[in-house]
Amino acid sequence: MQSAAAVGLVRPCAARPLPTYTSPCRGAGGCIGGTQPPLLTPRGLRLSARAGLLPASPLEEEENRRCRAARHVAAAAGKVAAAEGAGEEAGGGLVKTLQLGALFGLWYLFNIYFNIYNKQVLKVLPYPINITTVQFTVGSAIALFMWITGILKRPKISGAQLFAILPLAIVHTMGNLFTNMSLGKVAVSFTHTIKAMEPFFSVLLSAIFLGELPTPWVVLSLLPIVGGVALASLTEASFNWAGFWSAMASNVTFQSRNVLSKKLMVKKEESLDNINLFSIITVMSFFLLAPVTLLTEGVKVSPAVLQSAGLNLKQIYTRSLIAAFCFHAYQQVSYMILARVSPVTHSVGNCVKRVVVIVTSVLFFRTPVSPINSLGTGIALAGVFLYSQLKRLKPKPKAA
């Protein structure tokens, strides 16, 4: 496409009428009216008043030359403009790719730091309800800060919408609480291996509550997931039933949240995007879990309690705050990625994230892993990847 500047370079050449000449008509079949049709002359020649072929005048030749030169300049300018436009598009695509790659890197990095610091705190402070409440407290503070400063547009939400979001907040609270309970009981790698069962519960709950029946291929992709988790569980050195069932309960609650979000179909205003929705759920989760903490474990993160237990206050608070910040940050980044890519791409990225977290935690905590255990984990994660690929294949409509 030529630019406006290129088009402006062409000055239309004035049309010059072709002259005619009159001559006597000879013979019976002479011309009617005594006028002959105009004669087309070769370039550089013109017709004189006496119908003779004469060379074009210097002025006419100069005008023709200028017109040809203007057309050549316009064509060249159009090519340059097209090349510049293609370069700008390529540059914009490269920037978007780099931004997306940076978001994936932050997603994985925040996950790694959350799991490592969270596990370190849970090892010396085995109070998962307190730890989860701290994480929701920090997340709520971050959300309020972003709303007050205008970094995130403050949502306009009605009481009816809050009532519709409440079930999502309840299962979100339970899901994170069960995850922390599992992380406190078993190795990080084993918790994430069990959480690879999420697709199984997603298919099961969607079929029960939404009536979405899976294709046979999707059902077959669940077999390596279930088999791999079972194989890894049988050979897990840190296995215990409390950690196992907590991770399973986390799968059920998180997938229930996804099903509920489809079932309830929370009506969103323009300002209520996924990040705002997550922030609102985080604040609601804090208010839901804080009373439960007081009624069950009590406050176990006060300086007096930590000092009486002989723990390092600075170390506990630093690790807890880093874990809580990363907990909120990785979920926000996850929503930012989801706004830029398809759900299938996001699902594949989540599968890769789980691999990265498992490998990193095994190396950091020096978790003993047997070859059979590694094989089971690998089979389960391969099944998750296969599931994410088959999920995008929609069944062909039946012919009438």
C-alpha positions in Angstrom: 0.0 0.0 0.0 1.4 3.4 -1.0 1.5 6.1 1.5 -0.3 9.5 1.1 3.1 11.1 0.6 3.9 8.8 -2.2 0.6 9.4 -3.9 1.0 13.1 -3.6 4.2 12.9 -5.7 2.2 12.2 -8.8 1.0 15.3 -10.6 -1.6 14.3 -13.2 -0.6 15.2 -16.7 -3.1 17.3 -18.6 -4.9 15.4 -21.4 -3.9 16.8 -24.8 -6.6 16.5 -27.5 -5.4 14.8 -30.7 -5.7 17.2 -33.6 -7.6 16.5 -36.8 -7.1 17.8 -40.2 -9.4 18.4 -43.1 -8.7 17.3 -46.6 -10.8 17.0 -49.8 -12.6 13.7 -50.1 -11.7 11.9 -53.3 -13.7 9.3 -55.1 -17.3 8.1 -54.7 -16.6 6.5 -51.4 -15.1 9.6 -49.8 -15.4 10.5 -46.2 -18.6 11.9 -44.9 -18.5 15.5 -43.9 -15.0 15.8 -45.3 -13.4 15.0 -41.9 -11.0 12.2 -41.3 -10.6 10.4 -38.0 -7.7 11.5 -35.7 -4.3 10.0 -36.4 -2.4 8.4 -33.6 1.2 9.6 -33.6 4.3 7.9 -32.2 5.8 9.2 -29.0 8.0 12.3 -29.6 6.1 13.3 -32.8 3.1 15.6 -33.2 0.8 16.6 -36.0 1.2 19.9 -37.6 -1.7 22.0 -38.9 -1.0 20.6 -42.4 -1.2 17.0 -41.2 2.5 16.5 -41.5 4.5 14.4 -38.9 6.9 16.7 -37.0 9.1 16.2 -33.9 7.5 17.3 -30.6 8.4 20.7 -29.3 11.0 20.9 -26.5 8.3 22.1 -24.0 6.1 19.1 -24.7 9.0 16.7 -24.5 10.0 18.2 -21.2 6.5 17.8 -19.8 6.3 14.2 -20.9 9.7 13.5 -19.3 8.6 15.1 -16.0 5.4 13.0 -15.9 7.4 9.7 -16.5 9.9 10.8 -13.8 7.1 11.5 -11.3 5.5 8.1 -11.9 8.9 6.4 -11.2 9.4 8.4 -8.0 5.9 7.6 -6.8 6.4 3.9 -7.4 9.7 3.9 -5.6 8.2 5.9 -2.6 5.4 3.4 -2.5 7.8 0.5 -2.2 9.7 2.2 0.6 6.5 2.9 2.5 5.4 -0.7 2.2 8.8 -1.9 3.4 8.6 0.5 6.4 5.1 -0.7 7.3 6.2 -4.3 7.1 9.2 -3.5 9.3 6.9 -1.8 11.9 4.6 -4.8 12.0 7.5 -7.2 12.4 8.9 -5.0 15.2 5.5 -4.8 17.0 5.2 -8.6 16.8 8.7 -9.1 18.3 7.9 -6.7 21.2 4.6 -8.7 21.9 6.5 -12.0 21.8 9.2 -10.7 24.2 6.5 -9.3 26.6 4.7 -12.7 26.6 7.9 -14.5 27.2 8.7 -12.2 30.1 5.2 -12.9 31.6 5.7 -16.6 31.4 9.1 -16.3 33.0 7.6 -14.2 35.9 4.8 -16.8 36.2 7.3 -19.6 36.7 9.6 -17.6 38.9 6.9 -16.5 41.3 5.6 -20.1 41.5 9.1 -21.4 42.4 9.7 -18.8 45.1 6.2 -19.3 46.5 6.6 -23.0 46.8 10.1 -22.9 48.3 9.5 -20.1 50.9 6.1 -21.4 51.7 7.5 -24.9 52.4 10.3 -23.5 54.6 7.7 -21.6 56.7 5.4 -24.6 57.0 8.3 -26.9 58.1 8.9 -24.8 61.3 5.4 -23.3 61.7 2.9 -26.1 61.0 -0.2 -23.9 61.1 -1.6 -23.9 57.5 -4.7 -21.9 58.4 -2.6 -19.1 59.8 -0.2 -19.2 56.8 -3.1 -19.1 54.4 -4.7 -16.2 56.2 -1.4 -14.2 56.0 -1.3 -14.8 52.3 -4.8 -13.5 51.8 -4.0 -10.5 54.0 -1.0 -9.6 51.9 -3.0 -10.2 48.7 -5.8 -8.0 50.0 -3.3 -5.2 50.8 -1.8 -5.4 47.3 -5.3 -5.2 45.7 -6.3 -2.2 47.8 -3.0 -0.4 47.0 -3.5 -1.0 43.3 -7.1 0.3 43.5 -6.2 3.4 45.6 -3.2 4.4 43.4 -5.1 3.8 40.2 -2.7 1.1 38.9 -5.8 -1.1 38.6 -9.2 0.5 37.8 -11.5 0.3 40.8 -14.4 -2.0 39.9 -18.0 -1.0 40.1 -19.8 -3.9 41.6 -23.2 -4.4 43.0 -24.4 -6.4 46.0 -26.0 -8.9 43.7 -22.6 -9.5 42.0 -20.9 -9.9 45.4 -23.5 -12.5 46.4 -22.9 -14.3 43.1 -19.1 -14.2 43.7 -19.3 -15.5 47.2 -19.4 -19.3 46.3 -16.3 -18.7 44.1 -14.6 -17.1 47.1 -15.5 -20.0 49.4 -14.1 -22.7 47.1 -11.0 -20.5 46.4 -10.4 -20.2 50.1 -10.7 -23.9 50.6 -8.5 -24.8 47.6 -5.6 -22.7 48.8 -6.0 -23.9 52.4 -5.9 -27.6 51.3 -2.9 -26.9 49.1 -1.0 -25.4 52.1 -2.1 -28.4 54.3 -0.7 -30.8 51.7 2.6 -28.8 51.4 3.0 -29.0 55.1 2.7 -32.8 55.2 4.5 -34.0 52.1 7.2 -32.9 49.6 6.5 -30.0 47.2 7.1 -32.3 44.3 4.6 -34.9 45.5 1.9 -32.2 46.1 2.3 -31.0 42.5 2.3 -34.5 41.2 -1.1 -35.1 42.8 -2.4 -31.7 41.6 -1.7 -33.0 38.0 -5.0 -34.8 38.6 -6.9 -31.5 38.0 -8.0 -32.5 34.5 -9.7 -35.6 35.8 -11.8 -33.7 38.3 -12.5 -31.0 35.7 -14.0 -33.6 33.3 -15.9 -35.3 36.1 -17.5 -32.2 37.6 -18.2 -30.7 34.2 -20.1 -33.8 33.2 -22.1 -33.9 36.5 -23.0 -30.3 36.9 -22.8 -28.8 33.3 -23.7 -31.8 31.2 -20.5 -31.5 29.2 -19.6 -35.0 28.1 -16.0 -35.5 27.1 -14.9 -37.1 23.8 -13.5 -40.6 23.9 -10.0 -39.3 23.2 -10.2 -36.9 26.2 -11.3 -39.8 28.4 -8.4 -41.9 27.2 -5.9 -39.0 28.0 -7.0 -39.2 31.6 -5.7 -42.8 31.9 -2.0 -41.9 32.0 -2.7 -39.1 34.4 -4.4 -41.3 36.9 -1.9 -44.2 36.3 1.1 -41.9 36.7 -0.2 -40.3 39.9 -0.9 -43.8 41.3 2.6 -45.0 40.4 4.2 -41.9 41.9 2.2 -42.3 45.1 3.2 -45.9 45.6 6.9 -45.0 45.5 6.8 -41.6 47.3 9.2 -41.5 50.2 7.3 -38.7 52.0 3.8 -40.2 51.4 1.2 -39.8 54.1 -2.6 -39.9 53.8 -3.2 -36.4 55.2 -1.0 -34.8 52.6 -2.4 -37.0 49.8 -6.1 -36.3 50.6 -5.4 -32.6 51.1 -4.0 -32.3 47.7 -6.9 -34.3 46.2 -9.3 -31.9 48.1 -7.5 -29.0 46.6 -8.1 -30.4 43.1 -11.8 -30.8 43.8 -12.3 -27.3 45.2 -10.3 -25.6 42.5 -12.1 -27.4 39.7 -15.4 -26.7 41.5 -14.5 -23.0 41.3 -14.1 -23.3 37.5 -17.4 -25.1 37.2 -19.2 -22.6 39.4 -17.9 -19.7 37.4 -19.5 -21.2 34.3 -22.6 -22.3 36.1 -23.3 -18.9 37.8 -22.0 -16.8 34.9 -21.2 -13.8 37.0 -22.2 -10.7 35.0 -19.2 -8.5 34.7 -19.2 -4.7 34.3 -16.6 -3.2 32.0 -14.2 -2.6 34.9 -14.6 -6.1 36.4 -12.0 -8.0 34.4 -10.3 -11.2 35.5 -7.6 -9.5 37.6 -10.3 -7.3 39.4 -12.4 -10.4 39.9 -9.4 -12.3 41.4 -8.6 -9.3 43.7 -12.2 -9.2 45.0 -12.2 -12.9 45.6 -8.9 -12.5 47.5 -10.4 -9.8 49.8 -13.5 -11.9 50.4 -11.3 -15.0 51.2 -9.5 -13.0 53.9 -12.8 -12.1 55.6 -14.0 -15.7 55.3 -10.8 -17.3 56.7 -9.9 -14.8 59.4 -12.7 -15.8 61.8 -11.9 -19.5 61.1 -8.3 -18.9 62.1 -9.3 -17.3 65.4 -11.7 -20.2 66.2 -9.4 -23.0 65.3 -5.6 -22.4 65.5 -5.7 -19.0 67.0 -3.1 -16.4 66.2 0.2 -18.3 65.8 2.2 -15.6 63.9 2.5 -13.1 66.7 6.1 -12.2 67.9 5.4 -13.6 71.3 4.3 -17.0 70.0 7.2 -17.2 67.6 9.8 -16.2 70.2 8.4 -18.7 72.7 8.8 -21.4 70.0 12.5 -20.4 69.6 12.0 -19.2 66.0 13.9 -16.5 64.2 11.3 -13.6 63.9 13.1 -11.8 61.0 13.5 -15.0 59.0 9.9 -16.2 59.5 8.4 -12.9 58.7 10.6 -12.3 55.7 9.9 -15.8 54.2 6.2 -15.5 55.0 5.9 -12.1 53.3 7.9 -13.2 50.2 5.7 -16.3 49.9 2.5 -14.3 50.3 3.6 -11.7 47.7 4.6 -14.4 45.2 1.3 -16.2 45.9 -0.7 -13.2 44.9 1.7 -12.1 42.1 1.8 -15.5 40.2 -2.0 -15.7 40.1 -2.3 -12.1 38.8 0.4 -12.8 36.1 -1.5 -16.0 35.2 -4.6 -14.0 34.5 -2.5 -11.5 32.4 -1.2 -14.3 30.3 -4.7 -15.8 29.9 -5.8 -12.4 28.5 -3.1 -12.7 25.8 -3.3 -16.4 24.7 -5.8 -19.1 24.2 -7.0 -21.3 27.1 -5.2 -24.3 25.4 -1.9 -22.4 25.3 -2.4 -21.3 28.9 -3.1 -24.9 29.9 0.2 -26.1 28.2 2.1 -23.3 30.0 0.6 -24.5 33.3 1.7 -28.0 32.6 5.3 -26.8 31.9 5.1 -24.7 35.1 4.3 -27.8 37.1 7.3 -29.5 35.7 9.5 -26.6 36.5 8.3 -26.4 40.1 8.7 -30.1 40.6 12.3 -30.2 39.3 13.3 -27.0 41.1 11.9 -28.2 44.5 13.6 -31.6 44.1 16.9 -30.0 43.5 16.5 -27.3 46.2 15.2 -29.6 49.0 17.3 -32.6 47.9 14.1 -34.7 47.8 14.9 -38.4 47.4 13.3 -39.6 44.1 13.4 -43.1 42.9 13.4 -44.0 39.2 9.8 -45.5 39.5 8.6 -42.3 41.2 10.1 -40.2 38.4 8.5 -42.4 35.8 5.1 -42.0 37.4 5.4 -38.3 37.6 6.5 -38.1 34.0 3.6 -40.2 32.8 1.1 -38.1 34.7 2.5 -34.8 33.3 2.6 -36.3 29.8 -1.0 -37.2 30.2 -1.8 -33.6 31.3 -0.1 -32.3 28.1 -2.0 -34.8 26.0 -5.3 -33.8 27.6 -4.6 -30.1 26.9 -4.0 -30.8 23.2 -7.1 -33.1 22.8 -9.3 -30.7 24.7 -9.2 -28.2 21.9 -10.5 -30.7 19.4 -14.3 -30.3 19.1 -16.4 -33.2 18.0 -17.8 -33.0 14.5 -21.5 -32.3 14.3 -23.6 -35.3 13.3 -25.1 -35.2 9.8 -28.8 -34.9 9.7 
